[in-house]
């Protein structure tokens, strides 16, 4: 097992990629703190893990709120005494909304969850990781963080900025035992919500979709997160790992 006795905090753990990361990390020996804004989804995950003979700690909260985000990290420390791995997976879509149709509320909501939240948790996690001289952070970005046509303006901006946060942490703390990397998934079969797509944004997205690339399953991304969280990637720092099945290769 690759994460024996490691303490991992996973945000956006109620469904999709985050849920699969929690399950895989526990199988690999980690003590897991699962967080999500959806308390019922967390309860379902906890029951599933209990039925499988495991146990994890759950924390419901809104990562866009600093107090909630910091409490997620503090819960890991209160429960297990430390934090070794932080997986910033929580994220929301913006319905492919182009800038002319982006109102202030949508902008603040998307950047709050996708950027402010990871900043809050990373900053708090560093308080724990720096004194002990080790720690791993994995931020889940998107191919939308690499290109302009895979989502709307708010989402695209937030995921580009998340890569900047990743690289900044990786560089500044490289000599302090801290590694920070990012995953850029392409299409993944999750329940991330798209309500009423912006017509122009959705139309322009279609021009980027190759017919030969399938959707990923969440557990496939969980295995990428495991690689970056484990010692298998001990010399990987500041890397932006694209996992999109070849979508952006052509």
Secondary structure per residue as TSV (DSSP state, phi and psi in degrees):
chain	resnum	aa	ss	phi	psi
A	1	X	-	360.0	142.2
A	2	X	-	-95.8	-10.7
A	3	X	S	-128.4	33.1
A	4	X	T	-59.2	126.8
A	5	X	T	67.6	8.0
A	6	X	-	-81.5	145.6
A	7	X	E	-105.0	122.2
A	8	X	E	-122.1	136.2
A	9	X	E	-109.4	126.9
A	10	X	E	-122.7	119.3
A	11	X	S	-92.9	158.5
A	12	X	S	61.3	40.6
A	13	X	T	-88.6	-3.0
A	14	X	T	-72.8	-19.6
A	15	X	S	-158.7	173.4
A	16	X	H	58.1	-136.7
A	17	X	H	-60.6	-44.6
A	18	X	H	-61.4	-41.0
A	19	X	H	-63.1	-43.8
A	20	X	H	-67.9	-34.4
A	21	X	H	-62.1	-45.1
A	22	X	H	-58.2	-47.0
A	23	X	H	-63.4	-45.1
A	24	X	H	-67.9	-42.1
A	25	X	H	-64.0	-37.6
A	26	X	H	-66.2	-39.3
A	27	X	H	-61.8	-29.0
A	28	X	T	-90.9	9.4
A	29	X	T	99.6	2.3
A	30	X	-	-79.2	152.5
A	31	X	E	-93.5	122.1
A	32	X	E	-114.6	134.6
A	33	X	E	-109.0	115.7
A	34	X	E	-102.9	129.2
A	35	X	E	-126.5	150.6
A	36	X	E	-169.2	159.2
A	37	X	S	-77.4	-19.0
A	38	X	-	-96.3	100.3
A	39	X	H	-65.3	-35.7
A	40	X	H	-65.7	-38.8
A	41	X	H	-64.8	-37.8
A	42	X	H	-65.7	-40.6
A	43	X	H	-62.4	-40.3
A	44	X	H	-62.0	-42.6
A	45	X	H	-63.4	-44.2
A	46	X	H	-61.5	-41.0
A	47	X	H	-65.9	-38.9
A	48	X	H	-63.5	-42.1
A	49	X	H	-68.8	-37.7
A	50	X	H	-64.5	-40.9
A	51	X	H	-64.5	-27.3
A	52	X	T	-88.3	2.2
A	53	X	T	92.3	11.6
A	54	X	-	-116.4	177.7
A	55	X	-	-148.7	140.0
A	56	X	-	-137.7	162.4
A	57	X	E	-96.5	137.0
A	58	X	E	-118.0	146.2
A	59	X	E	-138.7	115.5
A	60	X	E	-87.7	137.7
A	61	X	-	176.7	166.7
A	62	X	-	-99.6	109.7
A	63	X	T	-62.8	-20.5
A	64	X	T	-73.0	-14.2
A	65	X	S	-95.8	123.6
A	66	X	H	-56.8	-42.9
A	67	X	H	-61.8	-41.7
A	68	X	H	-66.2	-44.4
A	69	X	H	-62.7	-43.6
A	70	X	H	-68.4	-33.9
A	71	X	H	-64.0	-30.7
A	72	X	H	-61.2	-46.3
A	73	X	H	-66.9	-43.8
A	74	X	H	-62.8	-34.4
A	75	X	H	-63.8	-41.2
A	76	X	H	-60.1	-43.0
A	77	X	H	-69.8	-41.4
A	78	X	H	-63.3	-38.2
A	79	X	H	-81.4	-43.6
A	80	X	H	-119.3	-2.4
A	81	X	S	89.7	-10.7
A	82	X	-	-166.1	-176.5
A	83	X	-	-144.0	124.8
A	84	X	-	-105.5	-34.0
A	85	X	E	-134.8	130.9
A	86	X	E	-119.7	122.8
A	87	X	E	-112.5	107.2
A	88	X	E	-89.2	94.3
A	89	X	-	-109.5	-21.2
A	90	X	-	-58.3	136.5
A	91	X	-	-166.2	156.9
A	92	X	-	-133.4	154.6
A	93	X	-	-90.5	174.3
A	94	X	-	-126.7	19.4
A	95	X	T	61.4	26.9
A	96	X	T	59.1	30.4
A	97	X	-	-74.5	123.7
A	98	X	-	-75.4	165.1
A	99	X	G	-60.9	-40.9
A	100	X	G	-60.9	-24.3
A	101	X	G	-104.0	5.6
A	102	X	-	-87.9	115.3
A	103	X	-	-91.0	170.8
A	104	X	H	-61.6	-37.1
A	105	X	H	-64.6	-44.5
A	106	X	H	-64.3	-46.0
A	107	X	H	-55.5	-49.8
A	108	X	H	-67.1	-38.7
A	109	X	H	-64.4	-47.9
A	110	X	H	-68.3	-46.6
A	111	X	H	-69.3	-28.2
A	112	X	I	-62.8	-46.8
A	113	X	I	-76.9	-46.0
A	114	X	I	-83.4	-19.5
A	115	X	I	-127.4	-52.6
A	116	X	I	-60.1	-44.8
A	117	X	H	-58.3	-52.5
A	118	X	H	-58.9	-36.4
A	119	X	H	-62.1	-44.4
A	120	X	H	-61.2	-47.8
A	121	X	H	-69.5	-39.2
A	122	X	H	-62.3	-46.3
A	123	X	H	-61.1	-42.8
A	124	X	H	-69.8	-39.7
A	125	X	H	-62.8	-35.6
A	126	X	H	-62.8	-29.0
A	127	X	H	-60.8	-29.8
A	128	X	H	-89.6	-40.7
A	129	X	H	-76.7	-38.5
A	130	X	H	-63.4	-45.1
A	131	X	H	-61.0	-31.0
A	132	X	H	-93.6	-4.8
A	133	X	T	72.0	27.8
A	134	X	-	-164.3	150.1
A	135	X	E	167.9	156.1
A	136	X	E	-130.5	132.0
A	137	X	E	-122.2	131.8
A	138	X	E	-124.7	119.6
A	139	X	E	-103.4	129.1
A	140	X	E	-91.3	105.3
A	141	X	-	-95.2	-128.7
A	142	X	-	-175.3	159.8
A	143	X	G	-62.9	-17.9
A	144	X	G	-66.1	-15.3
A	145	X	G	-86.6	-3.1
A	146	X	T	-113.7	-23.2
A	147	X	-	-134.8	163.5
A	148	X	S	-93.0	-8.5
A	149	X	S	-113.9	18.1
A	150	X	S	-100.8	-3.5
A	151	X	S	-164.1	-172.2
A	152	X	-	-80.1	-178.5
A	153	X	H	-67.1	-44.2
A	154	X	H	-64.4	-47.4
A	155	X	H	-63.0	-46.4
A	156	X	H	-59.5	-44.8
A	157	X	H	-62.8	-45.1
A	158	X	H	-63.8	-39.6
A	159	X	H	-77.3	-31.8
A	160	X	H	-61.7	-45.7
A	161	X	H	-64.7	-34.9
A	162	X	H	-62.8	-33.9
A	163	X	H	-68.2	-36.6
A	164	X	H	-63.6	-41.5
A	165	X	H	-60.8	-43.3
A	166	X	H	-59.5	-50.5
A	167	X	H	-65.8	-37.4
A	168	X	H	-63.0	-47.1
A	169	X	H	-62.2	-45.2
A	170	X	H	-58.7	-44.7
A	171	X	H	-72.7	-47.2
A	172	X	H	-65.2	-33.2
A	173	X	T	-112.4	16.3
A	174	X	G	-60.2	-33.8
A	175	X	G	-91.7	5.7
A	176	X	G	-107.9	9.5
A	177	X	T	83.0	11.6
A	178	X	E	-105.6	129.8
A	179	X	E	-112.2	140.3
A	180	X	E	-139.6	120.2
A	181	X	E	-130.9	167.2
A	182	X	E	-130.7	148.8
A	183	X	E	-108.8	135.6
A	184	X	E	-115.6	89.3
A	185	X	E	-71.8	155.9
A	186	X	-	-93.3	-133.1
A	187	X	S	-73.2	129.9
A	188	X	B	-130.6	138.3
A	189	X	-	-77.9	82.8
A	190	X	S	-127.9	-179.1
A	191	X	-	-102.3	23.0
A	192	X	-	-58.4	130.5
A	193	X	-	-81.9	128.7
A	194	X	-	-123.5	114.6
A	195	X	-	-87.9	-80.8
A	196	X	S	-119.7	99.8
A	197	X	-	-60.7	140.2
A	198	X	-	-61.9	125.1
A	199	X	H	-57.0	-45.6
A	200	X	H	-69.2	-45.5
A	201	X	H	-60.2	-41.5
A	202	X	H	-71.2	-37.9
A	203	X	H	-62.5	-44.3
A	204	X	H	-68.9	-32.2
A	205	X	H	-59.0	-39.3
A	206	X	H	-59.2	-28.0
A	207	X	T	-71.6	-13.9
A	208	X	T	-99.1	-5.1
A	209	X	-	-91.6	112.8
A	210	X	-	-78.0	144.8
A	211	X	T	-74.9	-14.0
A	212	X	T	-97.5	-0.6
A	213	X	-	-106.2	127.1
A	214	X	-	-87.6	167.2
A	215	X	-	-75.5	143.5
A	216	X	B	-79.7	154.5
A	217	X	-	-92.3	146.7
A	218	X	H	-55.2	-34.9
A	219	X	H	-66.5	-24.0
A	220	X	H	-68.2	-37.2
A	221	X	H	-73.4	-31.4
A	222	X	H	-60.6	-37.5
A	223	X	H	-69.3	-31.3
A	224	X	H	-66.1	-42.9
A	225	X	H	-62.0	-38.6
A	226	X	H	-61.9	-43.5
A	227	X	H	-57.4	-46.8
A	228	X	H	-72.3	-26.8
A	229	X	H	-82.9	-21.1
A	230	X	S	-96.4	173.3
A	231	X	G	-70.2	-8.4
A	232	X	G	-59.0	-25.7
A	233	X	G	-112.8	35.1
A	234	X	T	-58.6	-24.7
A	235	X	T	-109.9	17.4
A	236	X	-	-101.5	116.9
A	237	X	-	-149.1	130.2
A	238	X	S	77.6	15.6
A	239	X	-	-85.3	141.3
A	240	X	E	-108.4	99.8
A	241	X	E	-94.3	111.5
A	242	X	E	-84.7	127.2
A	243	X	E	-129.7	81.2
A	244	X	S	-130.0	14.9
A	245	X	T	65.7	15.1
A	246	X	T	97.0	6.0
A	247	X	T	-53.8	-47.0
A	248	X	T	-97.3	10.5
A	249	X	T	-79.9	-26.5
A	250	X	-	-91.2	360.0
